[in-house]
């Protein structure tokens, strides 16, 4: 579709978050005035962009899918990237979202107009105004590439795992992989065979546990298709198990050594070299950093044609990578598996609120929001996958659906009551975030003894949700209008 001159609700991003909200709105009212802008050439977000070898979800697909759009066709219990991408395309077609998306259209600037009570928005496809703006750009959407000294002089090929260069042939190449996170554990085993040698640079080891993945038999798919309640029951079982894992991370850290024993046994079985085992053994409590799921990462690191450097990277030369011990490793290709910047979302630099400051300036390196969704000083703005909504144990889709219900209810309230401006009370937001940080104190993310990407530049955990996901849903099960300042045509209402 073409970009309109004005829209009631503009959603930025057409991944799981933006599509989840749009689908919820359209289920209530197929004629609702909502448009999504998407910087890519199709819907899908991170599952469109991340096409690296071996890319798959590390949450069972029974739970990592919309509750309103079950699919009986998943090939594995942990779905592959191409399947999830196809699933999202199908959901867009089935819900009518595909007719509400402006593709290849990137947000460049959004400024709140205090006098007119609307957003002035500039995109790569033109300008428009919107009554309500929803930032649904995701926490893991913009790759983070460290600015190592000398990187610009490297004579070989470089790319980030999230923007995989499929035209570059790795066969026979000496490959450096910088980073040992969730993407590296998936693609390194895939590239080890064609590459002449792979050198993996590890800053901090992570706990790795087996991924209980299996192919879904055709009889099970047929059962799901014929009796959808069976698939719903499986979803419930997976949810319950994941909440039990979350309980250990947030409320019962005393139980985590049991998970650590599983990880140690997994390491012992897959790595023969005692020195390599030592390098791969973390010195923090399991769960403090993201637990990694893999059946072949550890054994791949034990191969003769794969090296693990645990010194970290300090610089790059024309022909290689220099580690912290001063050793230069000759390589032809550098692949960054260095993650993203969830504590400093790029979209925050593009949104200017009622006080004339950008969201990034307002946050000052430490994001916070009311229920991860609303920010004082930024009227008629909603966040999807906002601060303190990430999970270490379950499916973010569950959290996004909770947010979608809440935002949809807020929009209903605005229309029903003729509200032009909706803004959360600053004191309410402050009190809520005190609650979140208090709950965080007893979690493994605070007591586990690690540094992680959950911690922002101010030393605060502004990424994780600190307790059960059902508690989050219960907090968002109704729109609490009493906690918002509103203004209609007749004036301001408390």
N, C-alpha and C positions, 0 to 999 in steps of 0.2 A: 504494500500500500504506500501512498504518498504521505509525506509528513504534513499534518494539518497545521493551520495557523494557531489554533487553540484546542486544548483538550482538558477535560475535567481532571483526569488522573493520568499522569505519565509515569511509566515504569521504565527504569534504566536497567537493561539486562534481561536476556531471555534464556537464562539457565533454569535450574531447578527452582530457585527462589522466585524470580520474576514470573515464570510460567505458573508456579503454584498459586501465587496471588491472583494473577489474571484469570486462571481457571476457576478459582473460588468466586470471584466477582461475576464471571459470566454464567456460572451455575445459578446464581441468584437472579440475575437480570441479563439476558443475552443482548439487550440493547444498551447496556451501560457504556458510558463514554470513557473508554480506556484504550491507551495506545502504549505499546512497548517499543523502545528503540534498542537496537542490538548492533554492536560494532562489527560483529562477524557477518559472514555471508549466509548463515543459517542459525536456527535456534540451537541450544545445547550447551552453551557456556563452556565450562572446563572440560566437559566430556566431548565437545567438538574439537577443542584446541589440543588436548593432550592425546597425542597419537603415537607416543613412543612405544617401542617393542615391549610386549608383556603388560601393557597398561590394563589394569583391572581394579575393581572396587575392593576395599578391604573390610567392608561391612556386608553381611549376607544380603543378597538382592531381595529376599523375602521382606526385608525391612527397608532396604534402600530403594524404595519406589513409592509413588504416591498411593495413599490408601484409597483414593477415589478412582484409580486407574490400575488395577492389578493386571498383570500379564502372566499367562500360564506358559509362556514360551521361552523362559530363560534356559539357556543351555547348561549353566553351572550354578552352583549355590553362591559363588562369588562371580558376578557378571563381568564380562570383558567390556572394554571401552566401546567397541563398535556396537555392541548390543544396547548399551545404555544410551548411546547417541541415537540409535534408531528408535529406541523406546520414546525418547523425548520428542523426536520428530513426529512419531505417531500420536502422542498426546496432543501436540500442537494442532495437528490436523483434526483429531477427534473432538477437541473442545472449541475449535474455531479461533484459537490463538493465532494460527498462521495468517489469518486475515487481519490481525491487529498489530502485526509486527512490521516496523520499518527497519530493514536490514542494511548493513554497511553504513550505519548511522551512529556515530560516536558522540557522547556528551563532551562538550568543550567548556561549558560554563552554565551555571544556574544561579541567578541572583533574585532574592526575595524583594518584591516591591511592597514596601510598607503602606504606601498610599492606595495602591490598587488591590492589595491583598491577593497577589498571584506571583507565580514564578516566571521570570523572563529567562528563557533557555536558548542557548546557542549550541547547535550540533554541527557535525561535519556535513550534514545534509540540509542545513538551513536553520532558521530561527522559528520559535513558537512560544506561546505562553501556556501555562498549566495552573489549575487551581491547586492541585496536589501533586507533589513529586515523591516518587518512591525510588530509593537507591537500592537496587538488587543486583549489584555487581559482583557479589561473592567475596569471600575472604581469601580464596586461593585462585585468583584470576590473573594477577600481574606478576610475571616472573621476577625474581630477585637475582641479579648478577653482580657479585662483588667486584669492586673496582680495584683489582690487584695492580700494583705497579708493573708496568711493562706489557700489560695485556694488549694494548693497541699495536705493539710491535710483533706480536706472534704471527709467524708466517703461515701457520696451518689454519684449520677450520675450527670455529667455535660456535656453539649453540647451547641453548637451555633445553632441558628435557621437555618443558612445556611447549616449546616451539621446535619440535624435532625436525631436523633437516633430512628428509627422506631421499633427497637427490644425492646426498653425499654417501659414497660407498666406504664402509668401514673395513671391508675385507682386506686383510694384510696390513692394516694400520696399527700404529702404536697409539692407544687411546688413553687419555687421562679423564677420569671421572671425579669431579670435585663435589663431595657431599655423599652422605650415606643414609639418606632419609627414605621416605616411603616410595619415591619414584625410582631411586637407584636400586633398591632391592628387587624391583621388578624388571628393569631393563638390563642391568649388568649381566645376569645369567643368559639373557637373550643375545648379547653382542659378544660374549666371550669366545664363542667358536669362530665366527668370521674374523675377528680382530687378531692381529699377530700377537699383541700383548695388551692387557688392560691394567692400568695402574689406578687404584682407587685411593683417593685422599680423604682420610677420615679425621675430623676434628674431635668428635666424641662418639664412642660406640653406643649402640642402642640395644635394648633387649629385643630378641627375636623369638617368636613362638611359631609353631607350625600353623599353616593355613589349612583348615579342615575343608578343603574344596573337593567337590566331586561333580561329575556330570549328572544332570537331572534326567532320569530315565523317561522314556516316552510314555510309559504307563502313568507316571506321576503327573506329567504334563496333561495327559488326557483327563485324569481325575480332577485336576485344578480347573480345566475348562468346563467339565460337566457339572462339578459340584464346587463352586467358588468358595463355599464356606470352609472347605478343607484347606485351601491356601490361606484364608484368613486366620484359621486356627494355627497354622505353621508360623505365620507372621507374629501371632500372639506369643507363641513359645519362644521364638527368637528374641522378641522384645523383652520378655521376662528374664531370659538368660543374660541379655546385655545389661539390663538394669541391675542384676546381681553383680556383674562385673563393675558397674558404676558404683555400686554400694561399697565395694572393696576400695575403690580409688578415693571415694569422697568421705565415707563414714566409718569404714572398717579397714584402715590401712594395715592393721595387724594381720589381715588375711593375705596380703600381697606376697609374702615369702613363698606361699604355695605356688603362685604363678611363676615366681622367680626360679623355683626348682624345675619347673617344666622348661623354662628357657635355658637353664644351665645344662639340662640333659640333652636338649636339642642341639646346643653348641657342642657338647662332648661327642655326640653321635656323628656330627657332620664335619668337624674339624679335627684332623689328626695331630697337627703341629701344636705342641704345648705353648710355644711363644705366640703363635697366631691366636690361640684361644685367649691368652692373656690380653692381647691387644683388643680383642673383641668382647671382653667382659666389662660391662659398665661398673662404675663405683657408686651408683645412685640406686634408689629404690625403683623397682619396675613400675611403670606407669607414670613416673615423673615426667619423662619425655614420651612422646608417642610410641607405643608398642608397635613393632613391625611384624607383619605376618608374611612368612615365606617358607617354602619347602626346599628352595635351591640356592638362596643367597649365600648362606654360610659355606656350603660345600663348593660353591663357585670360587669363593675367596681362597679356598684351599688348593686350587689348581696351580700347576707350575707356571702357566702362562698368565696368571693374574697375581698382582702384587698389592698388598695393603700398606699404605704409608700412614702412620698415625701421628705424624708431625704437623699436619696442617700445611696450608699453602701461604707463602709470604710474597711471592712475586712470580712473574711470567717473563721468559726470555723469548727471543726470536724462534728458538727451536725446542723449548721445553718449559717445565714447571719446576720452581725451586721451593723445597719444603723448609720448614722452620729450622732444620738442622743444617741448612746450607747446601743440601744435595740437589743437583739439577737432574731432572728426569726427562730424557729426550722423548717427545711425543709428536704425533702428527695432527691429532684432533683433541680438542678439549670439550667435554660435555659437562655443563653445569647442572648439578642436581641439588641446587642450593635453595630450593623452595620459593616462598612468596613473602609478602609483607603484611600479614593480617593485622598487626598492631598499628600500621601506618597505611591504611587503604588509600590508594591514589585518588579515588573519587572524592575524598574529603577535601582535596585542594581545589576542587571545581565548584563547590557549593558555598555560596555566601548568604548568611542568614540576616535576620532583622537588625542585628547590631553592627552590620558592616564588616564582619570578619568571616573568613572561611571556616568550614568545619574543622579543617586541619589545624588552623591557628587556635580555634576554640579548644580543641582537645590537647594541643601542645604535646603531642607524642604519647598521650595516654587516653585512649578513647573511652567514653562512658556514655550510656544512654539509659533511658527508662525502659525496662523490660527488653533491652536490646533493640528498641524499636523507635523511640521518640527522643528528641534532644531539645532541651530548653534553649530558646533563642533562635530556633529554626522552625517557624510555624509551618503547618501543612506539609511537613517532611516526615516520611517514614523510612526506616531502614529494615531491610531483610538481611538476616545473617549478620546483625549488628554486634556491638561489643558484648562479650561474655555470653555468647550463645553457641560457641563451638563445643564439641563433645570429644571425650577421649575413649568412649566405650560404645556409643550407639550411633544411630543414623541421624544425620543433620536434617534429612527430609522430614522427620517427625517434628523437629523444632520449627522448620519452615512452615509446615502446615499449621502449627500452633500460631505462628505470627500472622499467617494469611487470614485465619479466622478473626484475629484481633483487629488487624488493619481493615478488613472488610466491614467489621462491626463499627469501627470508627467512621468509615466513609458513609455508612448507612445513617449514623447519628448526625453527621454533618448535613446530609441531604434532608433528613426528616425534620430537623430543627432549624434549617436555614442558616447554618453556621458558615461564615466566610473564613474565619481564622480559628485554628485549633493549635494550641501549644501547651505542652506539659509544664506544670508548675515546677520551678527550679527546686523548691524545697522537697517536693515529692521525688524528683529524680535523685537528689542528694541522699535522701533517706533510703531509697531503693538500692543505690550502689553501696551504701554502708552495709546493708543486709547481705549483698552479694559478696563483698570482701570479707565480711565476718564469717560467712559460710565457707569461704575459700581457705580459712586459716587451718582447718583440720584435714584438708585434702592432701593427697600425695603430691599435687602440683605445688604446694607450699612447703611441705615437710620432706619431700623426697630427695633433697640434696643435689638438684641439678639446675642448670640454666637451660632455658628452652625458648622457642619462639612464642610461647604463651606469655612471656614476660616482656612488657613494653619498655621504652627508654627511661621511664620514671621508676622502674623496678616493681611495677604493679601488674598483676595478672589481669589483663583486660580482654582476654580471648576466651577462656574456658567458662562453661556453666558449671557451678560447683556442687551440684547435687542431682537428685533424680530428675529425669526428663518429665515425668508426670507432674512433678511440682511446678515446673515451668508452664506446662499446659494449663494447670489449674489457676496459675496467676493470670493467664491470658484468656480464660474461658468466657469472659465478658469484657466489654469495653467500659472502663471505669471513667466515665465522663467527668465525675466530680474531681478528678485529679488533673484536669486540664483547664486552662484559661481559654475562653471562647469569645469571639466577637461576631456579631451578625450586623445586619444593616441598621438595627436600632441601637447598637452600642456594645459595650463590653459586659460580659456575664461572668460571674465567679464560677 
